[in-house]
Amino acid sequence: MNLGFKIIFTYVLLQFCSNTFSAQVVTVDTVGNTSKSNLYIKKISGDSLSSTFCIVIKNEVKTHYHQLHSESIVVLSGQGIMKLNGIESKIKKGDVIFVPKKTKHSVKVIGDKPLKVISTQAPFFDGTDRIFID
């Protein structure tokens, strides 16, 4: 191998590793504030083990499940009615919800304020493992 190739290869490898495995702090205060759609999703982080998103819901998320993924949800603001396998619970700021894989779930916003949550899915989630029921 020539020296130029080694330098370029090392640089690319270091960039990949620093972007993929670096620690970070993300502010989500303004995420989705100007969105006009019902659902706004911003990816915050991810690796092969998990993916984390900030999700803003204005009306509802219809009933669905994930065949291969578990989901942990932390409510940042707003209120809603969360349905887990048909059982309804009121959720609000500060609540933490665990949704095991294959669990049917949905949420409907109550009140004037959108529901903002942090959702962490494991393993890595690319959006394709979302199977809607309704």
LUMSE-484698 format. One line per 3 residues: their letters; for each residue x negated, y negated, z negated of N, C-alpha, C. Coordinates in nm, 2 decimals, padded with zeros to 4 digits. Each point is the difference from the previous one (the first is absolute). Layout:
BEGIN
A	X Y Z X Y Z X Y Z ~ ...
This chain:
BEGIN
MNL	-00.08 00.12 00.00 00.08 -00.12 00.00 -00.09 -00.12 00.00 ~ 00.04 -00.10 00.08 -00.07 -00.13 -00.01 00.04 -00.09 -00.11 ~ -00.09 -00.09 -00.04 00.02 -00.09 -00.11 00.13 -00.08 00.01
GFK	00.03 -00.05 00.12 00.12 -00.08 00.02 00.13 00.07 -00.03 ~ 00.01 00.13 00.05 00.11 00.08 -00.03 00.02 00.03 -00.15 ~ -00.11 00.03 -00.07 00.00 00.02 -00.14 00.05 -00.12 -00.08
IIF	-00.04 -00.12 00.04 00.04 -00.12 -00.07 00.15 -00.03 00.03 ~ 00.05 00.02 00.12 00.14 -00.02 00.03 00.08 00.10 -00.07 ~ -00.04 00.13 00.00 00.07 00.11 -00.07 00.01 -00.03 -00.15
TYV	-00.11 -00.04 -00.06 00.00 -00.03 -00.14 00.10 -00.12 -00.03 ~ -00.01 -00.10 00.08 00.09 -00.12 -00.02 00.15 00.04 00.00 ~ 00.03 00.08 00.11 00.14 00.04 00.01 00.05 00.09 -00.12
LLQ	-00.09 00.09 -00.04 00.03 00.08 -00.11 00.02 -00.08 -00.13 ~ -00.09 -00.10 -00.02 00.02 -00.08 -00.12 00.13 -00.08 00.00 ~ 00.03 -00.06 00.12 00.13 -00.07 00.01 00.12 00.08 -00.02
FCS	00.00 00.13 00.05 00.11 00.09 -00.02 00.01 00.03 -00.15 ~ -00.11 00.03 -00.06 00.01 00.04 -00.15 00.04 -00.12 -00.08 ~ -00.05 -00.12 00.03 00.03 -00.11 -00.09 00.15 -00.04 00.02
NTF	00.05 00.01 00.12 00.14 -00.03 00.03 00.10 00.11 -00.05 ~ -00.04 00.12 00.00 00.08 00.11 -00.04 00.00 00.03 -00.15 ~ -00.11 -00.02 -00.06 -00.01 00.04 -00.14 -00.03 -00.11 -00.10
SAQ	00.02 -00.13 00.05 -00.03 -00.11 -00.09 00.12 -00.03 -00.09 ~ -00.03 -00.04 -00.12 00.10 -00.05 -00.10 00.05 -00.14 00.05 ~ 00.12 -00.03 -00.04 00.06 -00.13 00.04 00.11 -00.04 -00.09
VVT	00.02 -00.13 00.00 00.11 -00.07 -00.07 00.09 -00.06 00.10 ~ 00.13 00.02 00.00 00.09 -00.05 00.10 00.11 -00.08 -00.07 ~ 00.03 -00.12 00.04 00.11 -00.08 -00.05 00.12 00.03 00.08
VDT	00.11 00.03 -00.06 00.12 00.03 00.07 00.12 -00.10 -00.03 ~ -00.04 -00.11 -00.07 00.10 -00.10 -00.04 00.08 -00.05 00.12 ~ -00.06 -00.02 00.12 00.07 -00.06 00.11 00.03 00.10 00.11
VGN	-00.02 00.13 -00.02 00.03 00.10 00.10 00.15 00.00 00.03 ~ 00.03 -00.01 00.12 00.14 00.01 00.05 00.09 -00.12 -00.03 ~ -00.06 -00.11 -00.05 00.09 -00.12 -00.04 00.06 -00.06 00.12
TSK	-00.06 00.01 00.12 00.06 -00.07 00.12 00.06 00.10 00.09 ~ 00.00 00.13 -00.03 00.06 00.10 00.09 00.15 -00.01 00.00 ~ 00.06 00.01 00.12 00.14 00.00 00.02 00.06 00.14 00.01
SNL	-00.08 00.10 00.01 00.05 00.13 00.02 00.04 00.06 -00.14 ~ 00.08 00.11 00.00 00.04 00.07 -00.12 -00.11 00.06 -00.07 ~ -00.10 00.05 00.07 -00.11 00.07 -00.06 -00.14 -00.06 00.05
YIK	-00.08 -00.03 -00.09 -00.14 -00.05 00.04 -00.10 00.08 -00.08 ~ -00.09 00.06 00.08 -00.10 00.09 -00.06 -00.14 -00.05 00.03 ~ -00.08 -00.01 -00.10 -00.14 -00.04 00.02 -00.09 00.10 -00.07
KIS	-00.09 00.06 00.09 -00.09 00.10 -00.06 -00.10 -00.07 -00.08 ~ -00.03 00.04 -00.12 -00.10 -00.06 -00.09 -00.13 00.08 00.00 ~ 00.01 00.13 00.00 -00.12 00.08 -00.01 00.03 00.15 00.04
GDS	-00.10 00.07 00.03 00.02 00.14 00.02 -00.13 00.08 00.03 ~ 00.00 00.12 -00.03 -00.11 00.09 00.03 00.06 00.14 00.03 ~ -00.08 00.10 00.01 00.06 00.13 00.03 00.09 00.06 -00.10
LSS	00.00 -00.06 -00.13 00.08 00.06 -00.11 00.13 -00.08 -00.02 ~ 00.00 -00.13 00.04 00.13 -00.07 -00.03 00.00 -00.13 00.09 ~ 00.12 -00.06 00.00 00.02 -00.12 00.07 00.09 -00.09 -00.09
TFC	-00.03 -00.13 -00.01 00.07 -00.09 -00.08 00.06 -00.12 00.08 ~ 00.13 -00.03 -00.02 00.07 -00.10 00.08 00.07 -00.10 -00.10 ~ 00.01 -00.12 00.04 00.09 -00.09 -00.06 00.12 -00.01 00.09
IVI	00.12 00.03 -00.05 00.12 00.01 00.08 00.10 -00.10 -00.06 ~ 00.06 -00.08 00.09 00.11 -00.10 -00.04 00.13 00.05 00.07 ~ 00.10 00.02 -00.08 00.13 00.05 00.05 00.11 -00.11 -00.02
KNE	00.06 -00.04 00.10 00.11 -00.11 -00.02 00.13 00.06 -00.02 ~ 00.03 00.12 00.06 00.14 00.06 -00.01 -00.01 00.14 -00.06 ~ -00.06 00.09 00.08 00.00 00.14 -00.04 -00.10 00.08 00.08
VKT	-00.04 00.12 -00.05 -00.07 00.10 00.07 00.09 00.12 00.00 ~ 00.04 00.05 00.11 00.09 00.11 00.01 -00.06 00.13 -00.05 ~ 00.08 00.10 -00.03 -00.04 00.13 -00.06 -00.10 00.07 00.09
HYH	-00.11 00.04 -00.05 -00.10 00.07 00.07 -00.09 00.08 -00.10 ~ -00.09 00.08 00.06 -00.09 00.08 -00.09 -00.13 00.01 00.08 ~ -00.10 00.05 -00.08 -00.14 00.02 00.06 -00.03 00.15 -00.02
QLH	-00.02 00.07 00.11 -00.03 00.14 -00.01 -00.13 00.03 -00.07 ~ -00.10 -00.08 00.03 -00.14 00.03 -00.05 -00.05 -00.10 -00.10 ~ 00.07 -00.10 -00.04 -00.05 -00.11 -00.08 00.08 -00.02 -00.13
SES	-00.07 -00.03 -00.11 00.06 -00.05 -00.12 -00.02 -00.15 00.00 ~ 00.09 -00.07 -00.07 -00.01 -00.15 00.01 00.02 -00.05 -00.15 ~ -00.09 -00.10 -00.03 00.02 -00.07 -00.13 00.03 -00.14 00.03
IVV	00.10 -00.06 -00.06 00.05 -00.13 00.03 -00.01 -00.09 -00.13 ~ -00.05 -00.12 00.01 00.00 -00.09 -00.11 00.08 -00.13 00.05 ~ 00.11 -00.03 -00.08 00.08 -00.12 00.04 -00.07 -00.13 -00.05
LSG	-00.03 -00.09 00.10 -00.06 -00.12 -00.04 00.10 -00.11 -00.02 ~ 00.11 00.00 00.08 00.11 -00.10 -00.02 00.13 00.04 00.06 ~ 00.11 -00.06 -00.04 00.13 00.04 00.05 00.06 00.11 -00.08
QGI	00.12 00.04 00.05 00.07 00.11 -00.06 00.07 00.09 00.10 ~ 00.02 00.12 -00.03 00.07 00.09 00.10 00.06 00.12 -00.07 ~ 00.07 00.07 00.08 00.06 00.13 -00.04 -00.08 00.11 00.08
MKL	-00.08 00.08 -00.07 -00.08 00.10 00.06 00.07 00.13 -00.01 ~ 00.01 00.08 00.11 00.06 00.13 -00.01 -00.11 00.10 00.02 ~ -00.01 00.10 -00.09 -00.09 00.11 00.01 00.07 00.13 -00.01
NGI	00.01 00.07 00.12 00.08 00.12 00.01 00.14 -00.02 -00.05 ~ 00.06 -00.11 00.04 00.14 -00.03 -00.04 00.02 -00.07 -00.13 ~ -00.10 -00.01 -00.08 00.02 -00.06 -00.14 -00.04 -00.14 00.01
ESK	00.09 -00.09 -00.04 -00.03 -00.15 00.01 -00.06 -00.05 -00.13 ~ -00.09 -00.09 00.02 -00.06 -00.07 -00.11 -00.03 -00.15 00.04 ~ 00.03 -00.09 -00.09 -00.03 -00.14 00.02 -00.15 -00.02 -00.02
IKK	-00.06 -00.07 00.09 -00.15 -00.03 -00.01 -00.02 -00.15 00.00 ~ -00.11 -00.04 -00.07 -00.03 -00.14 -00.01 -00.15 -00.02 -00.02 ~ -00.04 -00.12 00.00 -00.14 -00.04 -00.02 -00.06 00.08 -00.12
GDV	-00.12 00.06 00.02 -00.06 00.08 -00.10 00.02 00.15 00.00 ~ 00.11 00.04 00.07 00.03 00.14 00.01 -00.10 00.08 00.09 ~ -00.03 00.12 -00.04 -00.08 00.09 00.08 00.08 00.13 00.03
IFV	00.00 00.03 00.13 00.08 00.11 00.05 -00.09 00.10 00.07 ~ 00.02 00.13 -00.03 -00.08 00.11 00.06 00.10 00.08 00.09 ~ -00.04 00.01 00.13 00.09 00.07 00.09 -00.08 00.12 00.06
PKK	00.02 00.12 -00.06 -00.07 00.12 00.05 00.03 00.03 00.15 ~ -00.09 00.06 00.07 00.03 00.04 00.14 00.13 00.08 00.01 ~ 00.07 -00.02 00.11 00.13 00.06 00.04 00.12 -00.05 -00.09
TKH	-00.02 -00.11 -00.07 00.10 -00.06 -00.08 00.08 -00.10 00.09 ~ 00.13 00.02 00.01 00.08 -00.10 00.08 00.01 -00.13 -00.09 ~ -00.03 -00.11 00.06 00.00 -00.13 -00.07 00.04 -00.12 00.09
SVK	00.06 -00.10 -00.07 00.04 -00.12 00.07 00.00 -00.11 -00.10 ~ 00.02 -00.12 00.04 00.01 -00.12 -00.09 00.09 -00.10 00.07 ~ 00.08 -00.06 -00.08 00.08 -00.12 00.04 -00.02 -00.11 -00.09
VIG	-00.03 -00.12 00.06 -00.04 -00.12 -00.08 00.13 -00.05 -00.06 ~ -00.01 -00.04 -00.13 00.11 -00.07 -00.06 -00.05 -00.14 -00.05 ~ 00.09 -00.10 00.01 -00.05 -00.13 -00.04 -00.04 -00.08 00.13
DKP	-00.04 -00.12 -00.02 -00.04 -00.10 00.10 -00.14 00.02 00.05 ~ -00.09 00.06 -00.08 -00.14 00.00 00.03 -00.04 00.14 00.06 ~ -00.09 00.00 00.10 -00.04 00.12 00.06 -00.08 00.09 -00.10
LKV	00.00 00.12 00.02 -00.07 00.10 -00.08 -00.15 00.01 00.05 ~ -00.10 -00.03 -00.08 -00.14 00.02 00.04 -00.06 00.11 -00.08 ~ -00.06 00.09 00.06 -00.06 00.12 -00.06 -00.14 00.03 00.05
IST	-00.08 00.06 -00.08 -00.12 00.07 00.04 00.03 00.15 00.01 ~ -00.03 00.05 00.12 00.03 00.15 00.02 -00.14 00.06 00.04 ~ -00.03 00.11 -00.08 -00.12 00.07 00.03 00.05 00.15 00.03
QAP	-00.05 00.04 00.12 00.04 00.13 00.05 -00.13 00.09 00.00 ~ 00.02 00.12 -00.03 -00.11 00.10 00.00 00.04 00.13 00.07 ~ -00.07 00.06 00.09 -00.13 -00.05 00.05 00.02 -00.12 00.09
FFD	-00.11 -00.04 00.08 00.01 -00.11 00.09 00.13 00.00 00.08 ~ 00.06 -00.11 00.01 00.13 -00.02 00.07 -00.01 -00.09 00.12 ~ 00.04 00.06 00.12 -00.01 -00.08 00.12 00.14 -00.05 00.05
GTD	00.10 00.03 -00.08 00.14 -00.04 00.04 00.08 00.10 00.07 ~ -00.06 00.11 00.04 00.07 00.10 00.08 00.08 00.10 -00.09 ~ -00.04 00.01 -00.12 00.07 00.10 -00.09 00.12 -00.07 -00.08
RIF	00.09 -00.06 00.08 00.12 -00.07 -00.06 00.11 00.06 00.08 ~ 00.08 00.09 -00.07 00.11 00.06 00.07 00.13 -00.05 -00.06 ~ 00.08 -00.07 00.09 00.12 -00.07 -00.05 00.12 00.10 00.01
ID	00.08 -00.01 -00.10 00.12 00.09 -00.02 00.12 -00.07 00.06 ~ 00.03 -00.13 -00.03 00.12 -00.07 00.05 -00.02 -00.05 00.14
